Amino acid sequence: MTEPVAEQILKFKKPKIVLMDVSGTLTQGTFIPSLLIPYFKKNHRPFLEENIEKPIIGNIIFKLRASASMDAKAPKIAPDMADKSILIDTVSNYVDHCLDNFKENKPLILYRFVVWFDGYDRGLLQTPVYNDVAVQLHKWFDAQGIRLFILSNGWSVATKKFLEKTTQGNLSNLIQDFLDTEIGPLNHASTFHTAIDCIQEHPKDIIYLTKNGDSARAAIEIGIVSILVLTHQRDVTLIRNDPRDAGIPHVRTLKEIEFE
């Protein structure tokens, strides 16, 4: 019988700031393809039927129609003066075509977020968050007075929404600010320079948590201590086999991190 792996504890000087990525670090990394995408596929048409009269939806339809018109293989969207049922049918057919053929465009991405946000607002969606995450974030914020920031590849508005309703409650109110790739790609050191300008703290007073080796190295380049959060053993194996990541501390869960 295989012996359980003993939990390791990594101790660090208590920082003033913990800067964190989200997907795979705080949340389950697959929740978008496994939860949110299926929700959108199932609910985009019912949502459209209920909300087609709203100005924001009319604007999205206008942009989807323009995208469809530029795609020779895509079904086209009826004009605004068409019967409502025809308009709903043609918009839904175009969205299904994009989903079935893995096509992405800006209005479709916006439409997805609108449908997802509605699902969150109505209590139909919750972001799956690792069990240890809420405990540690509350400990760092409430008990240790550490300020918490997000720096994520995801849109900051969406990230905040995703953390408002999680399986562990509302975690967004623990986060002082949400940053995203609007300030730059996460694998560039210059992005972290911009982040510390926003945060207004010295790099030596910041610890960065991520599952991404490229991002960790970019942060280290400007003097930020980085910790790789590698929930799955396969990720640990990949990191150990990558000489670029030698020396970067890693944990399996946030409870393995201790500040003193």
C-alpha positions as CSV (number, residue, x, y, z in Angstrom):
1,M,0.0,0.0,0.0
2,T,1.3,3.5,-0.9
3,E,2.1,5.7,2.0
4,P,0.4,9.1,2.0
5,V,2.7,12.0,1.1
6,A,3.5,14.1,4.1
7,E,2.3,17.7,3.9
8,Q,5.2,20.1,3.6
9,I,5.2,23.5,5.1
10,L,7.2,26.3,3.5
11,K,7.9,29.3,5.7
12,F,8.4,32.8,4.4
13,K,8.8,36.2,5.9
14,K,5.4,37.8,6.2
15,P,4.8,40.0,3.1
16,K,2.7,43.2,3.0
17,I,1.1,42.0,-0.2
18,V,0.1,38.6,-1.6
19,L,-0.4,38.9,-5.4
20,M,-2.3,35.9,-6.9
21,D,-3.3,34.3,-10.2
22,V,-6.7,32.7,-10.2
23,S,-7.3,29.8,-12.6
24,G,-5.6,26.7,-11.2
25,T,-4.2,28.7,-8.2
26,L,-7.4,29.7,-6.4
27,T,-10.0,28.0,-8.5
28,Q,-10.1,24.6,-10.2
29,G,-8.3,25.2,-13.5
30,T,-10.9,23.4,-15.6
31,F,-14.0,25.2,-14.3
32,I,-14.4,27.3,-17.5
33,P,-14.4,24.4,-20.0
34,S,-16.2,22.0,-17.6
35,L,-18.8,24.3,-16.0
36,L,-19.1,27.7,-17.7
37,I,-18.9,26.7,-21.4
38,P,-21.6,23.9,-21.0
39,Y,-23.8,26.4,-19.1
40,F,-23.5,28.9,-22.0
41,K,-24.3,26.2,-24.6
42,K,-27.4,25.2,-22.7
43,N,-28.6,28.7,-21.7
44,H,-27.7,31.2,-24.4
45,R,-31.0,30.7,-26.3
46,P,-33.3,30.9,-23.2
47,F,-31.4,33.9,-22.1
48,L,-31.9,35.6,-25.5
49,E,-35.6,34.8,-25.4
50,E,-35.9,36.6,-22.1
51,N,-33.7,39.5,-22.7
52,I,-33.8,40.3,-26.5
53,E,-35.5,43.7,-25.8
54,K,-32.7,45.0,-23.7
55,P,-30.4,47.6,-25.3
56,I,-27.2,45.7,-24.4
57,I,-28.5,42.6,-26.1
58,G,-29.4,44.6,-29.2
59,N,-25.9,45.9,-29.3
60,I,-24.4,42.4,-29.0
61,I,-26.7,41.1,-31.8
62,F,-25.6,44.0,-34.0
63,K,-22.0,43.0,-33.5
64,L,-22.7,39.3,-33.9
65,R,-24.5,40.0,-37.2
66,A,-21.4,41.9,-38.4
67,S,-19.1,39.0,-37.5
68,A,-21.5,36.5,-39.2
69,S,-21.5,38.6,-42.4
70,M,-17.7,38.3,-42.6
71,D,-17.7,34.5,-42.3
72,A,-18.6,32.8,-45.6
73,K,-19.3,29.5,-43.9
74,A,-21.4,30.9,-41.0
75,P,-25.2,31.1,-40.9
76,K,-26.4,34.7,-41.2
77,I,-28.4,36.7,-38.6
78,A,-31.7,38.2,-39.6
79,P,-32.1,42.0,-39.6
80,D,-33.5,43.8,-36.6
81,M,-36.9,44.4,-38.3
82,A,-37.4,40.6,-38.7
83,D,-40.0,38.8,-36.6
84,K,-38.6,38.3,-33.1
85,S,-38.8,34.5,-33.3
86,I,-36.8,34.5,-36.5
87,L,-34.2,36.9,-35.0
88,I,-33.9,34.6,-32.0
89,D,-33.5,31.5,-34.3
90,T,-30.8,33.1,-36.4
91,V,-28.8,34.5,-33.6
92,S,-28.9,31.2,-31.8
93,N,-28.0,29.3,-34.9
94,Y,-25.0,31.5,-35.4
95,V,-23.9,31.1,-31.8
96,D,-24.2,27.3,-32.0
97,H,-22.2,27.3,-35.3
98,C,-19.4,29.2,-33.6
99,L,-19.4,26.8,-30.6
100,D,-19.5,23.7,-32.8
101,N,-16.7,25.0,-34.9
102,F,-14.6,26.5,-32.1
103,K,-14.8,30.0,-33.6
104,E,-14.1,33.0,-31.4
105,N,-14.8,36.7,-31.9
106,K,-15.2,39.6,-29.6
107,P,-19.0,39.9,-29.6
108,L,-19.4,36.2,-28.9
109,I,-16.9,36.5,-26.0
110,L,-18.9,39.5,-24.6
111,Y,-22.2,37.5,-25.1
112,R,-20.7,34.6,-23.1
113,F,-19.8,36.9,-20.2
114,V,-23.3,38.5,-20.2
115,V,-24.9,35.0,-20.0
116,W,-22.5,33.8,-17.3
117,F,-23.0,37.0,-15.2
118,D,-26.7,36.4,-15.4
119,G,-26.2,32.9,-14.2
120,Y,-24.1,34.1,-11.3
121,D,-26.6,36.8,-10.4
122,R,-29.5,34.3,-10.3
123,G,-27.6,31.8,-8.2
124,L,-27.3,29.2,-11.0
125,L,-23.5,29.3,-11.0
126,Q,-20.8,29.0,-8.4
127,T,-17.1,29.1,-9.0
128,P,-15.4,25.9,-7.6
129,V,-12.7,27.0,-5.3
130,Y,-10.2,24.7,-3.6
131,N,-11.1,24.0,0.1
132,D,-8.0,25.5,1.5
133,V,-8.2,28.7,-0.4
134,A,-10.9,30.4,1.6
135,V,-9.3,29.4,4.9
136,Q,-5.9,30.8,3.9
137,L,-7.2,34.0,2.3
138,H,-9.2,34.8,5.5
139,K,-6.2,34.0,7.6
140,W,-3.9,36.2,5.6
141,F,-6.4,39.1,5.3
142,D,-8.2,39.0,8.7
143,A,-5.6,37.6,11.1
144,Q,-2.3,38.7,9.6
145,G,-3.3,42.0,7.9
146,I,-1.9,41.1,4.5
147,R,-3.3,42.9,1.6
148,L,-4.5,40.7,-1.3
149,F,-4.4,41.5,-5.0
150,I,-5.3,39.5,-8.1
151,L,-3.2,39.5,-11.3
152,S,-4.8,37.2,-13.8
153,N,-5.0,36.4,-17.5
154,G,-8.8,36.6,-17.2
155,W,-10.7,39.9,-17.6
156,S,-10.6,41.6,-14.2
157,V,-14.4,42.3,-14.1
158,A,-15.1,38.7,-14.8
159,T,-12.6,37.5,-12.2
160,K,-14.3,39.7,-9.5
161,K,-17.7,38.2,-10.5
162,F,-16.3,34.7,-10.4
163,L,-15.0,35.2,-6.8
164,E,-18.2,36.9,-5.6
165,K,-20.0,33.6,-5.7
166,T,-17.9,30.6,-5.0
167,T,-18.4,27.2,-3.3
168,Q,-16.6,28.8,-0.4
169,G,-18.7,32.0,-0.3
170,N,-17.8,35.5,-1.4
171,L,-14.1,35.9,-1.6
172,S,-14.0,39.1,-3.7
173,N,-14.4,41.3,-0.7
174,L,-11.0,40.1,0.6
175,I,-9.3,41.4,-2.6
176,Q,-8.1,45.0,-2.6
177,D,-7.8,45.2,-6.4
178,F,-8.1,43.1,-9.5
179,L,-5.5,43.5,-12.3
180,D,-5.4,41.7,-15.6
181,T,-3.5,41.6,-18.9
182,E,-4.6,45.1,-19.7
183,I,-1.4,46.1,-17.9
184,G,0.6,43.6,-20.0
185,P,1.3,39.9,-20.5
186,L,2.0,37.9,-17.4
187,N,5.2,36.4,-18.8
188,H,6.9,39.9,-19.1
189,A,8.8,41.5,-16.2
190,S,7.5,44.9,-17.4
191,T,4.0,43.8,-16.5
192,F,5.1,43.2,-12.9
193,H,6.7,46.6,-12.8
194,T,3.4,48.1,-13.7
195,A,1.6,45.9,-11.1
196,I,3.9,47.2,-8.3
197,D,3.2,50.8,-9.5
198,C,-0.5,50.0,-9.0
199,I,0.0,48.3,-5.7
200,Q,2.5,50.9,-4.4
201,E,4.8,48.5,-2.5
202,H,8.4,47.4,-2.9
203,P,8.9,44.1,-4.7
204,K,10.6,42.7,-1.6
205,D,7.3,43.1,0.3
206,I,5.3,41.1,-2.2
207,I,4.8,37.4,-2.7
208,Y,3.3,36.1,-5.9
209,L,1.3,32.9,-6.2
210,T,0.8,31.2,-9.6
211,K,0.8,27.8,-11.3
212,N,2.6,29.3,-14.3
213,G,6.4,29.0,-14.5
214,D,6.8,31.7,-17.1
215,S,4.8,34.2,-14.9
216,A,6.8,33.2,-11.8
217,R,10.1,33.8,-13.5
218,A,8.9,37.2,-14.8
219,A,8.0,38.2,-11.2
220,I,11.3,36.9,-9.8
221,E,13.2,39.0,-12.4
222,I,12.1,42.2,-10.7
223,G,12.7,40.9,-7.2
224,I,9.2,39.5,-6.2
225,V,9.3,36.2,-4.4
226,S,7.2,33.7,-6.3
227,I,5.6,30.4,-5.2
228,L,4.3,27.9,-7.7
229,V,0.9,26.4,-6.6
230,L,0.8,23.0,-8.3
231,T,-2.3,21.1,-7.4
232,H,-1.8,18.1,-9.6
233,Q,1.2,15.8,-9.5
234,R,1.6,16.0,-13.3
235,D,2.3,19.8,-12.9
236,V,4.9,19.0,-10.2
237,T,6.6,16.6,-12.5
238,L,6.7,19.1,-15.4
239,I,8.2,21.8,-13.2
240,R,10.8,19.4,-11.9
241,N,11.8,18.5,-15.4
242,D,12.2,22.1,-16.5
243,P,15.6,23.5,-15.5
244,R,14.3,27.0,-15.9
245,D,12.1,26.5,-12.8
246,A,14.8,25.0,-10.6
247,G,14.9,26.8,-7.3
248,I,11.4,28.2,-7.5
249,P,9.5,26.9,-4.4
250,H,6.3,25.0,-5.0
251,V,3.4,23.8,-2.9
252,R,0.4,21.6,-3.6
253,T,-2.1,23.7,-1.6
254,L,-2.1,27.1,0.0
255,K,-2.1,25.6,3.5
256,E,1.5,24.5,2.9
257,I,2.5,28.2,3.0
258,E,3.2,29.8,6.4
259,F,4.2,33.4,7.0
260,E,6.2,34.4,10.0
